[in-house]
Amino acid sequence: MKSVAEHLDECLTVAAPLPPFAVALSDAVGCVLAEDVRSLVDVPQADLAARDGYAVLAGDVEGASRDNPVALPVVEEIRADTIDPSRLVAGATVRISSGASLPADTEAVVPIESTDQGRAEVQVYRSVREGENVRQRAEDFAAGDVLLRAGVRIGSRQIAVLASAGHSTVMVHPSPRVVIMAIGDELQEPGMPAAVGKIYDANSHALASAVRDSGGEVFRVGAVTDDKRDLREMLEDQLVRADIIITTGGLSYGGGDTLKEVLSPLGTVRFDNVAMAPGRQLGVGRIEGDTTVFCLPGSPVAAMTAFEVFIRPALRHMAGYSNIHRRSIQASVEKSWESPEGEREFVRARVVGNPHDGYRVEPLGDPARPLLTALAQANCLAIVPEGQRVVQVGDTLECVVLNA
């Protein structure tokens, strides 16, 4: 029987990072940088006024107050679009807008609210320190500085710094395109009238949401028949748009293995019994050379557990993330249970606590029963090692945090 670690290694191997390419900033959101990005310019590109006000030499307004204002002639007015402002003359001032380039030799800016706002001559009501209300050239970053490292996921905050640095395109790993297929004649869409012999397709909806949360671009096919010809045609149709195909169900039908028979001539998908609970039989490989395939059980709890353990890290690896695993913490067990012998058990559980006082974990429902209600209420998967047959109160388990 294959170990969890061995199956994870195989999943990460087939899910090689996608080749990077350059995209416009508007298309980069949600993608992961494929290379370090350096600034093309200084930001700010010149010394700027941080406030609307008056550019001065600090010594010219020393001791100024409302009771003892300092009068200065206003020799120029500078706006944000003014090019090449003149040099500041001692004993005079320049009226300036926030964000405008400062005249040479300016030491500070008096805020406009600390003056009478004069245009030919201004009364200054307070002194300023050298550098006050001034943004120095390159105080944020300089041309050539590394702004973002490879592996960073791009969001609105990263777009701001990239655009400010002069970049219109960046090299990214594209988000994997993932097709979700639930296999089984018994499946029907939620919302349809309940029927004898039918069950609602929970897996394709849940897995589609999980893929989006992991950074993938998802295409949910929904329920697919067990008929071998129809299944093969559906799989082949998806190859044009899929970096990854995730199937759930279809591992046993009428005494045969429907999915295995269909996939066998299409590529190199391997099926193994993995020493884990819930779930056991899983498939991983490639078809038609380039498309990665992950095959999951039909049980919703088993399918979602296997996704968290194997496919989520593989998706993030393919998308270029440097950190592919969820955060895990050590927690003390508050309720005992028996664990399957020789299998790594992933238990739906709730963990509480904090780093100072420590964490505590308790299973939700019977760990041996794959209850969807327990999965929905869980905030972690508590991991019981293969060699531990009984989990006792006070034992320490690693818990993978699902809500982080």
Salt bridges, closest charged atoms under 4 A:
GLU10 OE1 - LYS2 NZ 2.50
ASP36 OD2 - ARG149 NH1 2.88
ASP42 OD2 - ARG137 NE 2.90
GLU77 OE2 - ARG79 NH2 3.31
GLU77 OE2 - ARG95 NE 3.69
GLU77 OE1 - ARG119 NH1 2.96
ASP105 OD2 - ARG87 NH1 2.76
GLU113 OE2 - ARG51 NH2 2.06
GLU132 OE2 - ARG126 NH2 2.95
GLU132 OE1 - ARG129 NH1 3.79
GLU139 OE2 - ARG135 NE 3.35
GLU189 OE1 - HIS205 NE2 3.17
GLU189 OE2 - ARG220 NH1 3.12
ASP201 OD2 - ARG220 NH1 3.78
ASP213 OD2 - ARG326 NH2 3.39
GLU236 OE2 - ARG232 NE 3.07
ASP243 OD2 - ARG177 NE 3.15
ASP257 OD2 - LYS260 NZ 3.56
GLU261 OE1 - LYS228 NZ 3.76
ASP272 OD2 - LYS2 NZ 3.37
ASP272 OD2 - ARG270 NE 2.63
GLU308 OE1 - ARG326 NE 2.72
GLU334 OE2 - ARG360 NE 3.34
GLU343 OE2 - ARG280 NH2 2.16
ASP357 OD1 - HIS356 NE2 3.87
GLU386 OE2 - ARG344 NE 3.03
